[in-house]
């Protein structure tokens, strides 16, 4: 896992409005956003907060004389057409430790795509099983990808060798080979590693359980029953001591000790439709989608809940009209800003955190902008990673 000075160093984004904000003293980090509906990835320069490219994962360019639909930016409109040969529903994002390869898990097509971040070109892809939710790279060397398959009861492990990924003599489906499958919880939704890559923790989408594996031997070493069945997100803290688990359906957070999976906090209420986490200093920032839209409240407000990792208590919340549209993805830049992707609101909000140990000075700075064409691809923003 890449870790910048904030910690979670790479993943998710959305777009919030027409206000363009430039930070001339900010580093030129690159953010990647998974747009599930349009089958694209938005590429954002965090120095200017503008979209610089849109990567299409739809069909390949049309072949003259054939009925193949023209791609690769055709996924939303044409993914059910005959001869469509792209991917469907890009969901989870992850980067290799050096930031050179972006891994995209595509839920409905059942594929993991590898993208060269230097060129934004697809290098290869691997069919992995039903509903891959996230493909996590095992640190520190980044030679393996553990794919959590929410439609199965196992993890698929792919090899990640740059010589194979860039080998044009290999079929693109041969550039990331399956090297193992690991039986685990029902509907595994996310794998998170300790920073040394020795242990892997698997959250479940369909079972009240979390598993701990010895990553080297791929053997199960411990399990724990947790507060709720639907746990889409789990992340190990930067010091490797704790595992944060978000129980989305229950709107709760659990914190477990990585050493033995004992509870530090068990089912702390944090809000309806809780989603993702990012760590900044001693704080954990958690996106909350908010109540489901209804006739009476078609655009309910969500929020970002801030938990002190020392006391394991909520110490602040970011709320207000700028947090409508289902805050979902969250990731941080190397200069202390957070990017929040709104799943239903189709935008990315930028938050300045200020003092990394003081949540009271956090504030919204603006939203990501870009050309009308690029902004139009930002639909159902699910995940964000950032390359420092």
N, C-alpha and C positions, 0 to 999 in steps of 0.2 A: 504494500500500500504506500502511495506517495504521501508524505506528510510535510506540509509547509509549516511556517511558524505558528499558524492557527491550529492546525493538526490535520484535518480531514482532507487535505490537499487536492482533490480532483472531482467533481461530478454534478449537475442538474441545473436547469434554468427555464424561464418563461418571460413574457413581455408585458409591461403595465400601462403605457400610455404614450403621449406624444412629447413629453418633456425629455429633452436630451441634456445629459449632464456630462461634462468632461472633467476629469481629474488629471491635470497636467503633471502632478507629482506622483501619480500612481504607476506601479510597474505594469509592464505589458503582459499580464497573464492572459491566457486564452480559455474561454468558457465554452463548453459544449452542451447543447440542450437537445433532449430527445422529444420530438414532436410526434406523438403516437398516431394522431389522426392522419397527418399528411405523409407519414413514412419518410421523414427527413430529420436531419441533424442541423441545428443552427450553430454557427461558429461566431463567437463574440469577442471582440477586442475589449478587455476590461479597462484599458486606459482611456478609451473614448466612449465606452458603453454603446457601441454600434455593432450591428451584425455585419461581418465581413464576407461571409459565404454561407450558402445552404447546400448541404450534402444530401443528394437524393439516393434513397435505397430502393427505388422502384425498378421497373424493367430496365434492361440494357437498351441502348439506342436501337431503333428499329432496323431490321434487316430488309433491304429492298426486295420486294416480291413476296414477302411473307406477311401473315396477319399479326405478327408480334407488335404489341402497342409500344409507342415510342417513350423511352424513359431517359433519365432515371427519376425525374420529378413528377411521376404520374401515379404514385402509389395510392393517393386518396381516391382518385376518380376511377382507376382502372384495375384495382387489385383483384377483382373477380372476373376480369375478361379472360377468354381463352388465350393462351400463350404469354400471359403475364408471368415473368420469371424473376420478379423482385422479391422483397421481403414485406412483412406485414406487422404493424404495431411495434415499432422500436420502443423499448421500455427502459431497461436498466443500462447504465453506462459505467465504465471503469477504464482507468488508464494503467499502462505499464509503469513500473517505478521510474523510468527515465522519461515518461511522457510521450514516447515516440509512437505508441500504438494505442488507439481507442477501440475498446471492445463494446459492441452494441448487442444486447440480448433482445431478440424480436419475438414477442410472445406468441402470436398467432401462426407465424410461419415456422416456428420451432427452430430458429437458426441463431447463431452467434456470428457477427460480422466483425472483421478486423480492418481498421482504417489507418492509413499512414497519416499522422498528424502534420507531417511536413508538406504533403501535397493534397490532403483531403481526398485521397483516392482509396477505393476499396481494394484490399490486398487479397482477401480470401474470406471464406465463410464455412461454417460447419453445421450440418443438421445435428441437433443434440437431444431432441425429445419434446414432449408436450409442454408448452407454455414456459419457456425459460424466462425467469423473472430478472435475474442479474447474473453476470459473469464476472467473478472476482478473481483478480490476479494474486497469486500467492507470493508474498514478499520473502526474502529481500531480492532474490534473483530474477523473479518474474518469468520463470520457465514453465509454469503451470497456470491454467485457468480452471477454477471450480465453478461450474454452472449449476445454479439452483433451479430445479425444474418443478414449478408449482403444480403441474399436471401429472407428476409422477411421485414416487417415494424414494428417489435416489438422486445423487449428485453425479453429473458427468464431468470428468476431468479431461481437459484438452491439453496437448503439448503446445508450447509457445516458443518457437525457435525462429529467429529472424531470418536465418538462412533459408528456411522453408517458406516463410511468409513472402519473401521477396524473390523467390525462385520462379521465374516465369515459365520454366519447363514443367512445373507441376500444375495439375488442375487446381483451381481455386478451392475446391472442396477437399483437396489433399494437403493443404498448407497448415491446417490445425487438426491433428488427428486425435481421436479419442484414445486415451491411454489407460483409463480406469473408469469404473462406475462404483459408487459407494452407497450402499443401502442406508437410509436415514429416516427422518420423520416423514409423515404424510404431507405432501405439498410443500417441500422445502422452498422458502422464499428468499433467503439471503444467507450468504456465507461471509463471516468477518474473521480475519486472522489477527493473531498477535503480530507485532511489528517484526519479530524475528522469524515468522513463518512456521513456528513449531506447533501451534495449536490453531484449530479452525472451529468456529462456533456456527451452528446452523439453526436459524429461526424457522418456524413452521407456519404455513398458511392454513393448514387443516387439522391441526392437533395442538393440544395444550402442552407443548413440550419443546425444549431446546436441547440440542446435542452438542457435546464437545468431542472433537477428534484429535488424535495425534496425527498431524498433517503428514509427517514423514512416513509412517506406517499405514496411514489411512484407516486406523482402527478407532472404534468408539471407546472413549475412556470414561465418560460420565453423561448423565441425562438429568434434567430437572423438569418437573411439572410447573407450568406457569399460569398466570391469571386468566388467560383467554385463548381462544382457538386461533383467531386471525392475527398473526404477528408478522407483518410484511417486512419489518425493518429491524435490524440488530447491528450494533456497532461497538467494537472494542475501544475503550478510552486510550488516549495517547500514552499513558503510563502502563498500559496492558493489565491493569488491576481489575477493571470492571467491564461488564458487558451491559449496554443499554438496549432494552427491547421495547419497541412501540407496539402496543396492542390496539390496532386501529378500530375495530368494531366496538371494543369496550371503552375506547377513549382513555386508556391508561398507559402508564410507564412502569416497567420493572427494571431494577438494577441488580445484577448478580455479580458475585466475586468470580473472576475467571479461574482462580485456583481450584475451587471445589463446587462452583455453581450454587453456593448458598446465597440467600437473599440479603441485599443491603436495603432495598425498597421493593415491596411486593404490591403491584397494582395501584400505584399512585395516580389518582384522577388528574388528567391534564386537559381534557376537552374532546368533543366529538370529532371523529374522523381524523385522529392524529396520524401523522405521516412520517417525515424524515428528521434526522438529527445531524447537527454539526457542532463540533467542540471548539470553543474559543477560550483560551486561558483556563480558568477554573469553572467555566460556564458551559452548559449544554443548551443549544437552541433547537427547539422542536416545532415544526410546522403543524398547525391545526387547521384542517379544512373547514370546520364549523358545521352547523346544522345543514341537513340536506335542503336544497331549494324546494319551495312549496308555492302554491298559488298565493298565499298570504305574504310570503317572503321569498321572492324569486332569486334574490342575490344576497344570501345571508353572509354575514361577516365571519371570517376566520381570524386567526391570530398566530403569533409566534410566542410560545411559552419558553421562559428562560429558567433553567434549574441550576442551582448552585451544586457543583459536584462534591463539595466538602460536606455540606449539610443534607444534600439530597432533597431539598425543598424548593418550591417555586419561589423565586425572588423578584420576578418582574414579568410583564406581558406586553408585547407590542400589539396594539389593537387600533381600530378605527376604519374609516371607509377605504383606505388603501389596501386593506386585507380582505376584501371581497374576492370572489372568483376562485375559491378553493386553493389556498396556499399548500403546496405539495413538496416540491423539491427544494433543497437548500444546500449550498456549498459556499466556502469562503475563499477569498483572494489572499495573497501574501501580504497585503497592506491593511488588512483588517476590515474588509467589507464582506457582506453576505449577499448572495444572489438567491432570490426566492422565486421559483417558478409556480405560476398559478394554473392549475390543471384546467379549470373551467374558464378562467378569466383570460387565458391566452396572452399572458404578459410576464415580464420578469421585473421584479422589484429589487432595488439595490438599497441595502441598509448599511450605514456606517456604524461600527460597533464602538468606536472611541476607546476608552480604557478597557482592555480585554478582561479585567476582573470586576468591572463596574457596569452593570446593565442599565443604570439610570440615564446614561448619556447617549444611548443608542437612538438613532433616528433614521427615517426614510430619506434617502438623498435623491431618488428619481427612478426612472425606468429605462430599460434598454430600448433603443430605437434603431432604425435602419430604413432601407428602401421599402416602398409599398409592397413590392414583390416578395422580398425576404420576410417582412412582417406577416404577410398573408399565409406563410407556411407555418407560423407559430400557432398550432392548434393542439390542444390537449397535451400541454407540457407536463411531462411525467418525471424526468430525471435531469440532473445537472452534474457535471464534473468540471473542475478547473485545473488547467496545467499551469503551474507557476513558472 
